[in-house]
């Protein structure tokens, strides 16, 4: 049986597996930054990453077939004066490369102007 007693109540203990090279880098940083433990380092790193993600704007990219993407883009543009391709891609959850490809095709067809 393996038991751990936490000195700080309210903080659950988790298990974490890391590749040895990453662990060696962490150990080096713990020594150089004078942190007390690996746990302190991982806690700070996770907190920083969580905060970064909270502030980030996450776009979920969906799978689009070119014909569906074309129709979706035309529907999105209906009634709008001008829109950046990046804004269209974000709004529709479309891969940027596909969005630009569709926009170029629509421009060649005269459906949109660049």
C-alpha positions in Angstrom: 0.0 0.0 0.0 1.3 3.5 -0.9 0.1 6.5 1.1 1.0 10.2 0.9 0.2 12.7 3.6 -0.3 16.2 2.3 0.9 19.1 4.5 -1.5 21.4 2.8 -5.1 20.3 3.3 -7.4 20.7 0.3 -4.8 20.0 -2.3 -5.4 16.6 -3.9 -2.4 14.5 -5.0 -2.2 13.5 -8.6 0.1 11.2 -10.5 2.0 12.5 -13.5 4.2 10.7 -16.1 6.7 12.7 -18.0 9.4 11.8 -20.5 12.8 11.6 -18.8 14.4 14.5 -20.9 11.5 16.8 -19.9 11.9 15.8 -16.3 15.6 16.6 -16.5 14.8 20.0 -17.9 12.3 20.6 -15.1 14.9 19.6 -12.4 17.4 21.9 -14.0 14.9 24.8 -13.9 13.9 24.0 -10.3 17.6 24.3 -9.2 18.3 27.4 -11.2 15.1 29.3 -10.1 15.5 28.2 -6.5 12.1 26.6 -6.3 11.7 24.2 -3.5 10.3 21.2 -5.4 9.2 19.8 -8.8 5.6 20.1 -7.5 6.0 23.9 -7.1 7.4 24.1 -10.6 4.6 22.0 -12.1 1.9 23.9 -10.1 3.2 27.3 -11.4 3.5 26.0 -15.0 0.0 24.6 -14.9 -1.5 27.8 -13.4 0.3 29.9 -16.1 -1.0 27.7 -18.9 -4.6 27.6 -17.5 -4.5 31.4 -17.4 -3.2 31.6 -20.9 -5.9 29.4 -22.2 -8.6 31.3 -20.3 -7.5 34.5 -22.1 -7.2 32.8 -25.5 -9.9 32.8 -28.1 -10.3 29.1 -29.1 -11.8 28.3 -32.4 -13.1 24.8 -33.0 -12.4 23.8 -36.6 -14.9 21.5 -38.2 -14.4 19.1 -41.1 -15.7 20.7 -44.3 -16.1 19.3 -47.8 -15.2 22.0 -50.4 -18.7 22.2 -51.8 -20.2 22.6 -48.3 -17.6 25.2 -47.4 -18.5 27.1 -50.5 -22.2 27.1 -49.7 -21.6 28.0 -46.1 -19.4 30.9 -47.1 -21.9 32.3 -49.5 -24.6 32.1 -46.9 -22.4 33.8 -44.4 -21.6 36.6 -46.8 -25.2 37.3 -47.7 -26.2 40.7 -46.5 -22.6 41.6 -45.3 -20.7 44.4 -47.1 -17.1 43.3 -46.5 -15.6 40.6 -44.3 -12.1 39.3 -43.9 -11.5 35.7 -44.8 -10.1 35.0 -41.4 -13.3 36.3 -39.8 -15.3 34.0 -42.0 -13.2 31.0 -41.1 -13.5 31.8 -37.4 -17.2 32.3 -37.5 -17.8 29.0 -39.5 -15.1 27.0 -37.8 -13.3 26.5 -41.1 -9.6 25.7 -41.7 -7.9 28.9 -42.9 -6.3 27.2 -45.9 -9.8 26.0 -47.0 -11.4 29.3 -46.4 -8.8 31.1 -48.5 -9.1 28.5 -51.3 -12.9 28.9 -51.3 -12.6 32.7 -51.3 -10.2 32.6 -54.3 -12.6 30.3 -56.2 -15.6 32.5 -55.4 -13.5 35.6 -56.6 -12.6 33.9 -59.9 -16.3 33.0 -60.4 -17.2 36.7 -59.7 -19.3 35.8 -56.7 -17.1 37.9 -54.4 -14.6 40.7 -54.9 -11.2 40.8 -53.4 
